[in-house]
Amino acid sequence: MDCRDVGKAYQFYRRPIDQVKQVLFGGRKRYYDEYWALRDISFTIGKGAAVGIVGRNGSGKSTLLQILCGITAPTVGSIVVNGRIAPVLALGAAFDYELTGRENCYLSGAILGLKRAEVTQRLSAIQELCGLGDFFEQPVKLYSSGMGARLAFAICAHADGDVLIVDEALAVGDDAFRERCRRLIRGFRERGTILFVSHDLDQVMDLCERTIWIDRGRVRADSDTPGVITDYCKALAEEPDDPNRFAFMT
Ligand SMILES: Nc1ncnc2c1ncn2[C@@H]1O[C@H](COP(=O)(O)OP(=O)(O)OP(=O)(O)O)[C@@H](O)[C@H]1O
């Protein structure tokens, strides 16, 4: 996976009328403020690597994962991914809440490029990993957030992806489920790449040999996990939680 000079800007209109003005007169003047959620992001991740992504709230971690998964496009820069991505975050968002867990396995399987027969073949393994009991046959709208994350993770883990992307999905899981995921992620590492975003630094330490620290939308460190986590913890303790990091560019 290769990420070159990636940046993502969001547009904010202070008044609804500015949006209309932008459409009508946008060629001459800009009627919105820009917020760069990501700037100058570059890294390469090789096959079989497990990479953690850490950073304060709003630093751009989820935006980066969304770009890598193709959910949102970068404003500038380029991404090259070799192989198929199994994104736990995106999959949860794609659930049909009226359908049961079992039915959502087929829906999500299709999104991930699996044939119906392939999903059927893996269904008992998915069912076992998510451990939802009778709720597997109930509509997903009746699930708690942790139960939804369990289902999304279990499907992704059995999707034969080359890159497993996990965004805080484990954070809402309980200890027993986390332990099962941990074993599975370790197994997955033997054949694929893992990107793991989390505020749980122990989990990052446990699963990832390399960690990228995103700070105010930029890469602040990209190195071996223990070193990066030590510096990150130091910064959390010493640097104030500055609201100016959320300032628009006019
Ligand atoms: N669709 C959007 N439109 C406008 N701004 C957005 C959008 N998505 C994210 N942002 C902004 O981009 C910034 C980065 O958000 P992002 O969700 O990537 O942060 P994060 O590092 O994942 O945060 P957290 O740790 O709190 O989950 C935030 O300031 C957020 O408000």
The ligand as an SDF file (V2000), in Angstrom:
LIG
                    3D

 31 33  0  0  0  0  0  0  0  0999 V2000
  -17.5860   14.4520    6.4100 N   0  0  0  0  0  0  0  0  0  0  0  0
  -16.9230   15.4100    7.0530 C   0  0  0  0  0  0  0  0  0  0  0  0
  -17.1960   16.7060    6.7920 N   0  0  0  0  0  0  0  0  0  0  0  0
  -16.5260   17.6790    7.4130 C   0  0  0  0  0  0  0  0  0  0  0  0
  -15.5320   17.4810    8.3060 N   0  0  0  0  0  0  0  0  0  0  0  0
  -15.2240   16.2260    8.6050 C   0  0  0  0  0  0  0  0  0  0  0  0
  -15.8930   15.1170    8.0030 C   0  0  0  0  0  0  0  0  0  0  0  0
  -15.3390   13.9790    8.4840 N   0  0  0  0  0  0  0  0  0  0  0  0
  -14.3830   14.3630    9.3610 C   0  0  0  0  0  0  0  0  0  0  0  0
  -14.3030   15.7150    9.4290 N   0  0  0  0  0  0  0  0  0  0  0  0
  -13.3680   16.4910   10.2480 C   0  0  0  0  0  0  0  0  0  0  0  0
  -12.0570   16.0160    9.9540 O   0  0  0  0  0  0  0  0  0  0  0  0
  -11.2910   15.9780   11.1520 C   0  0  0  0  0  0  0  0  0  0  0  0
  -10.6890   14.6150   11.3300 C   0  0  0  0  0  0  0  0  0  0  0  0
  -11.7380   13.7110   11.6750 O   0  0  0  0  0  0  0  0  0  0  0  0
  -11.4910   12.1440   11.8720 P   0  0  0  0  0  0  0  0  0  0  0  0
  -12.8070   11.4990   12.1080 O   0  0  0  0  0  0  0  0  0  0  0  0
  -10.6550   11.6410   10.7560 O   0  0  0  0  0  0  0  0  0  0  0  0
  -10.6290   12.1590   13.2070 O   0  0  0  0  0  0  0  0  0  0  0  0
  -10.1240   10.9350   14.0990 P   0  0  0  0  0  0  0  0  0  0  0  0
   -8.6580   11.1110   14.2720 O   0  0  0  0  0  0  0  0  0  0  0  0
  -10.5810    9.6490   13.5410 O   0  0  0  0  0  0  0  0  0  0  0  0
  -10.8420   11.2730   15.4700 O   0  0  0  0  0  0  0  0  0  0  0  0
  -11.3640   10.3260   16.6820 P   0  0  0  0  0  0  0  0  0  0  0  0
  -10.1610    9.8350   17.3920 O   0  0  0  0  0  0  0  0  0  0  0  0
  -12.1350   11.2900   17.5020 O   0  0  0  0  0  0  0  0  0  0  0  0
  -12.2140    9.2410   16.0840 O   0  0  0  0  0  0  0  0  0  0  0  0
  -12.2100   16.4270   12.2980 C   0  0  0  0  0  0  0  0  0  0  0  0
  -11.9710   17.7770   12.5880 O   0  0  0  0  0  0  0  0  0  0  0  0
  -13.6050   16.2500   11.7170 C   0  0  0  0  0  0  0  0  0  0  0  0
  -14.4860   17.2440   12.2320 O   0  0  0  0  0  0  0  0  0  0  0  0
  1  2  1  0
  2  3  1  0
  2  7  2  0
  3  4  2  0
  4  5  1  0
  5  6  2  0
  6  7  1  0
  6 10  1  0
  7  8  1  0
  8  9  2  0
  9 10  1  0
 10 11  1  0
 11 12  1  0
 11 30  1  0
 12 13  1  0
 13 14  1  0
 13 28  1  0
 14 15  1  0
 15 16  1  0
 16 17  2  0
 16 18  1  0
 16 19  1  0
 19 20  1  0
 20 21  2  0
 20 22  1  0
 20 23  1  0
 23 24  1  0
 24 25  2  0
 24 26  1  0
 24 27  1  0
 28 29  1  0
 28 30  1  0
 30 31  1  0
M  END
$$$$
